[in-house]
Amino acid sequence: MSIDGWIEEKRSAWLYRAVARAERDPTRKALFEQLAAEADKQAVLWAERARLSEDSLAESFRPDIRARVVARLVQALGPRPL
C-alpha cells in the first residue's frame, strides 16, 4: 500500500536524523544525514503513488511510539550500542 511505504520512509528519515544528532563522529553523522535525505526522497515517490491511487496521506508525519523509544535510546546510550 502506498501509505504504508510513505510512513516507513518518513519513519526511517526521522530515525536517521535522531541517530545523526547523537553521532559524534562527523563522517558517520554525515552518513546518517545522507540516509535521511534519501529516505525523504523515497517518501516523495510513495506520496506520488498515493496521490495517483487516491490514497490519503496524513498532512504531517508524527513518529509512532516505537520510533520515539528508539530515538530516546540512541540519545541516551549512543548509536553504536544500538
Secondary structure, DSSP 4 states (H G I P E B T S, - for coil): -HHHHHHHHHHHHHHHHHHHHH--SHHHHHHHHHHHHHHHHHHHHHHHHHHHTTPPPPSS----HHHHHHHHHHHHH-TTT-
